[in-house]
Amino acid sequence: IYYRIPKESKIVGTEGTGDSPVASPDGTKIEIPPDALLEPTKIFIKVVPTEELTKPIYTPHSLIRLIGVARDFGPSGLVFNRPVTITLPYTDADLDVDKDGQPDFQEDKLYIFFWDGGEWIKVGAKSRDQENNLVTAEVNHFTIFALAEDLSPEIEQLKVFLTHNPFKVGEPTAFI
């Protein structure tokens, strides 16, 4: 028996996907707005088998844990002129790995991450639909994306220091 990895594809023009995104039956989808592409491009979604997925090293102190199955959105490396929206699904079984009836992952801590070739980088979560088990985010490029629980502490205060470059004493600075 030969297992064929599921793959969805569609040619998308400069007008974007409109009301018909590139979508897989499991709920994975890509919505491309008008003018995000410079020319018609074959867009695809491919499942990345778990055994081929580079996972963050898990320790009791690790801050992210991948869940479910990753997706390769392609063509890999494609950069968009406008942000595109990707949606990744998960199942209740993904949340309850040890099958004890208690979730091992917190749904409100699920985010989309991408693989940059060396590590998993957090994209974020524009929305979480916990009823339908979907997480959505905007991205500007294609690569491998996966869902992960992020237990990093929230930023309490962000300090930004801004000045002219080069700084001259007596000149005001402004944040615009």
C-alpha positions in Angstrom: 0.0 0.0 0.0 1.3 3.4 -0.9 0.2 6.4 1.1 -0.1 9.6 -0.9 0.3 12.8 1.0 -2.8 15.0 0.6 -2.2 18.2 -1.5 -4.6 20.9 -2.6 -3.7 23.4 -5.3 -5.2 26.2 -7.3 -3.9 28.8 -9.8 -4.6 32.2 -8.3 -4.4 35.4 -10.3 -3.7 39.0 -9.3 -7.4 39.4 -8.4 -6.8 37.1 -5.4 -9.0 34.2 -4.3 -12.2 36.2 -3.7 -14.9 34.0 -2.2 -13.2 30.8 -3.1 -10.0 30.4 -1.1 -7.5 27.6 -1.6 -8.8 25.1 0.9 -8.4 21.5 2.1 -11.3 19.4 3.4 -9.9 19.5 6.9 -10.4 23.3 7.2 -6.9 24.5 6.2 -7.2 27.4 3.9 -5.5 30.4 2.3 -7.3 33.7 1.5 -5.3 35.9 -0.9 -6.5 39.5 -1.4 -6.4 41.4 -4.7 -2.9 42.6 -5.7 -1.1 40.3 -3.3 0.4 38.5 -6.3 2.1 40.1 -9.3 1.2 37.3 -11.6 -0.9 34.2 -11.7 0.7 31.6 -9.4 -0.1 27.9 -8.6 -0.7 28.0 -4.8 -0.7 24.7 -2.8 -1.3 23.3 0.6 0.5 20.0 1.5 0.4 18.1 4.7 3.9 17.6 6.3 4.1 14.2 7.9 4.8 14.3 11.6 8.0 12.2 11.2 9.4 14.8 8.8 8.6 17.8 11.0 11.4 19.5 13.0 10.0 19.9 16.5 11.3 22.2 19.1 13.3 20.4 21.7 10.9 19.6 24.5 12.0 20.1 28.1 9.9 20.7 31.2 10.8 24.4 30.7 10.1 24.7 27.0 7.8 27.5 26.1 6.2 26.1 22.9 4.8 22.7 22.0 3.7 21.8 18.5 0.3 20.2 18.1 -1.5 18.5 15.2 -0.1 18.3 11.7 2.0 21.0 10.0 1.2 22.3 6.5 3.6 23.4 3.7 2.1 26.4 1.9 3.7 27.0 -1.4 5.4 27.7 -3.5 7.9 27.9 -0.6 9.5 31.3 -0.2 6.8 33.2 -2.1 6.5 36.7 -0.7 3.2 38.6 -1.0 2.7 42.3 -1.7 -0.2 42.3 0.8 -0.8 40.1 3.8 -2.7 36.8 3.1 -4.8 35.0 5.7 -4.1 31.3 6.5 -6.3 29.1 8.7 -5.0 26.0 10.4 -7.4 23.4 12.0 -6.8 21.2 15.0 -8.9 18.4 16.6 -10.0 17.6 20.1 -7.6 14.6 19.9 -4.7 17.0 19.1 -5.5 18.7 22.4 -5.7 15.5 24.4 -2.6 13.6 23.5 -2.7 11.1 26.4 -6.4 10.4 25.8 -7.4 10.8 29.4 -10.3 13.1 28.7 -8.4 16.2 29.9 -6.9 18.6 27.4 -3.1 18.7 27.4 -3.0 22.0 25.5 -4.8 25.3 26.3 -6.8 26.5 23.3 -6.4 30.1 24.2 -2.6 29.7 24.0 -2.6 28.3 20.4 -0.7 30.3 17.9 0.5 29.8 14.3 4.3 29.4 14.0 6.5 29.1 10.8 9.7 27.2 10.2 12.5 29.5 9.1 14.9 26.7 8.4 16.4 26.8 11.8 13.7 27.4 14.4 9.9 27.9 14.8 9.0 31.6 14.7 5.7 32.8 16.2 3.3 34.5 13.7 0.4 34.9 16.1 -3.3 34.4 16.1 -5.6 37.0 14.4 -8.5 34.8 15.6 -9.3 31.6 17.3 -12.5 29.7 16.6 -12.7 27.3 19.5 -16.1 26.0 18.4 -14.8 24.9 15.0 -11.1 24.3 16.1 -9.5 26.8 13.8 -6.7 29.4 14.3 -6.2 32.2 11.7 -3.3 34.5 11.1 -2.0 36.9 8.5 1.3 36.2 6.8 3.5 37.8 4.1 5.2 34.7 2.8 4.9 30.9 2.4 6.8 28.2 4.2 5.9 25.4 6.6 3.3 26.5 9.2 2.1 24.7 12.3 0.0 25.2 15.4 1.7 25.3 18.8 0.9 26.1 22.3 2.9 29.1 23.5 3.4 29.4 27.2 5.8 32.4 27.0 4.9 35.1 29.5 2.9 38.0 28.2 4.8 41.3 27.6 3.8 43.5 30.5 5.4 46.7 29.3 7.1 47.6 26.1 9.6 50.4 26.1 10.7 52.1 22.9 13.6 54.5 22.7 13.7 56.6 19.6 16.0 59.4 18.5 17.5 60.9 15.4 20.4 59.0 13.9 22.9 60.5 14.4 21.7 62.1 17.7 22.6 65.8 18.2 22.3 67.4 21.6 19.5 70.0 21.7 17.5 68.5 18.8 14.1 67.2 19.7 13.1 63.6 18.8 9.7 62.5 17.8 7.8 59.2 17.5 5.5 59.4 14.5 
